[in-house]
Structure formats: C-alpha cells, structure tokens
C-alpha cells in the first residue's frame, strides 16, 4: 500500500478517536444508496411515499420506469417525515437520475411538479426547503413526474432521492439574490454544522 494512503487513514483514525473522546458526535451528510435521508444532530427523518411506512421508520424512496408512455404523468409524492422527538431541522434533497443521457435527464427533471417551498441551488444540485421543519411534521418534495411528450417510449431510468436533515440550531441559512434558501453555513461560533 502507498505510504501516503496509510498516513491519511491513520490521521483520520486519530481524529475520529479524539472527537469520540471529547464526547462529540459526527453526523454523516453524504448520499446513501437507495434514496434516503442522512441526519445531523437530534433529528430523525424518513423519506417515503405517504402511507408506505405502516408503523416502520426505515423506508427509502426510489422509482424505476421502463418504457414510460410519452406525455404520461406519474403520481409520486416523496415526503420527508420528521420523528416525534426531533429538534427543528433544515432539509435539502438531491434528485438523482440514472439510465438517461444528460439531455433526457434535464427534460425529465423539468417535468417534476415540485411542491412549494423548495429552491434549487444549481451550484451544488440540492433543493433546499425554506423553513425549519419540526418533529412530527412532514414535507412533500414533489407531486408528480411528467414524461416528456417527445420521448419515444423506449427509455429506462431510475430516480432516487438523497437528502439531509440538519438540526436548525447548528447552521445559518444562506439566501440567494431572490431571498430564497440557497445553502447552509455553520452557526456562529461553530466551524462545521456536521460536528456537535
């Protein structure tokens, strides 16, 4: 193995051990396969279709289509459900599409009927929700997917969502020129919203 790789791994292990010894919690805020929500802080969030949880809080959201009919509108309503004891949290979602070329992916994403309150930041590809969401509340991401009319019906794709729910007290919202949520920054006095 390369010495530089070994040094980096050892350095990362020392950092994790040092943070654990101080009693800090590190939250993962990356993408998870299968369409899911990663949480940071005292937050519980699940991404699923309404009515699909049936008492469980482990559902993921993904959708596959094989040969969709051109012009068809498919009712889908991925929703983020906040847990009972969750602190208020800011939400962001990335819509990931596999199986299409870039042009068809753009066409498909343009045909999504997003619900009110979400704003796309083109720099990072995430949709940010405008307000913190409290425990036991839910927020729908979109209501339907419209298949472009000029498709030939032979397309295949898979769509999944990957998102983050971050405790609101750990960050400061960043707004764009139109006063819409466009990102997050650590709260004053913190170096990162990922470390508590």
N, C-alpha and C positions, 0 to 999 in steps of 0.2 A: 504494500500500500504506500501511497505517496505520503511523505512526512508532513506536508502542509495539511492534508486531509486529516491526519491523525492529530495534529496540533489544534485544528479548528474544532474537531469533535471533543477533544479534552477540554478546550476552553469553554465550549458550550455546556459540557457536563459540570464544570466548576461553577459557572454562572447559575445554572438551574439549582445546584446544591446550595449555593449561597442564598438565593432567593427563598428556597424552601426553609432554610434555617431561620430566616428572618420572619417566617410566617406569611409571606406574600403568596398570592395565587396568580398564576399566569393563565390567562384565557386564550384559547385558540380562536383566531378570527380568519381562518383561511376557508377555502372551498372544500366541501365534503362531497364525495361521490354519492349520487343518488338523489340529490336535491334536499338540502337540509338547512337548518339554522344553527349557527355557532353562537354561543352566548358568552358575554363577558360581564363579570360582576354578579350580583344577586339577582339573576334573571333566568327565567325559564320560558322558552318559546318553542313552539312546534309549528311546522309548515305542513298543511294538509288541506284537502278539499273539505268544505263543511259537511258534517255528517259522517265522515270517514273515520273519526277517531274511536268511536264506540268504547269509551272509557279508557283507552290507551293513550299515551302521550309519546308515542315513538314513530308516528307516521312520517313518511317523506313524500315529496311531491315530484312526480315526473310524468311525462306524457309522450307517447310514441304514436306516429302516424305513418301508415303505409298506403300509398296511392290515394291521398285525400282528394275529394272532388273539388275542382276549381270553383271558386266562389262560395264554397261551403263555410258556414260559421259554426264553430265548435264551442259549445258552452263548457267552459272550465273556469273555476274560481279558486285558485290557490289562495289560502288565507293563513295569516300568522295568528296563532292563538297564544296569548300570554298566560303563564301559570298563575295559580291563585296567590302565591306568596311573592311574586316577582315585584321588584322595585321598578319604577318607571324606566323605560328604555327607548333609545332611538333605534330605528330599524333601517336596514338597507338590504337590497336584493339585486342580484345579478341574474339575468335571464340567459341561460346557456343553451345553444342550439348545436346539435351535431348532425352530420349527414347531408348538409346543404352547402353549396358554394356561397361565397360572400354576398353576391347579389341577391340570391334567393333568400338568404338569411335576413338581409335588410328588409326585403319585401314582407317576409313573414312577421318580423318584429314590428313593422309599421302597421300591420293588421291586428295588433293586440289592442283590445279595448281596456286600457288601464283605468283603475278606479281613481277618484280624486285624491289629491294629497301627495302623490309620488312625483318626484322630479329626477330626470336623468342627468347625471354628470358625465358628459362624453369623455372626459379625461381618464376616468377610471372604470367606466362601464356600469356603475351601480346606479340604481334608482334609490333615492333617499326619501323617507317618509317625513312629512313636515313637522310633526309634533311627537313628543314622547308618548309611549303607549303604556298604560298601567296594567297591573295584574288583573286577570280575568277579562280583559278587553281583547278584541280581535280586529284585524285589519286585512281586508281583501287586497290582493295585489292587482289582479285584473279579472274581467268577467267573461271574456271570450277571445277566441283566436279565429280570425278570418283568413281563409286560404285565398291567395291572390287568384283573380279570375283568369289570368293569362298563363297559369301553370298548366302542364299537360296531363296531370293526374298520375304520373309515374314516380313522383317524388317520395322519398322516405326521409323521415327526420325524427329525432328525439329531442325533447325540450325538458330541461330541468332547471330548478332554481337553487341558488346558493346564496345564503344571506347571513347577516349578523344582527344580533340584538345586543346592544351595549348599554349598560346602566347609565342613565342620563347624567348622574352626578359626576361621572368620570370623564365627561367630554364637553366641549363647547361646539355648538353647531356653526358651520360656515355657510354663508349665504352668497348667492350669485348676484349679478347686477339687477336681476328682476326680483330680488328678495325671496328667492326660493332656495330651499335647503340644497346644498351642493357638496357637502362633505362634513368631516368632523376634525376637530383638533383637541389635544388633551386639555382638560380643565385647568384653570390657573393653579399653579403650584405642582402640577404633575408633569412628568416627562413623557408619559405614554398612557393612553386610555386602556391599554391591554394589561397593565400591571396594577393590582390593588394591594 
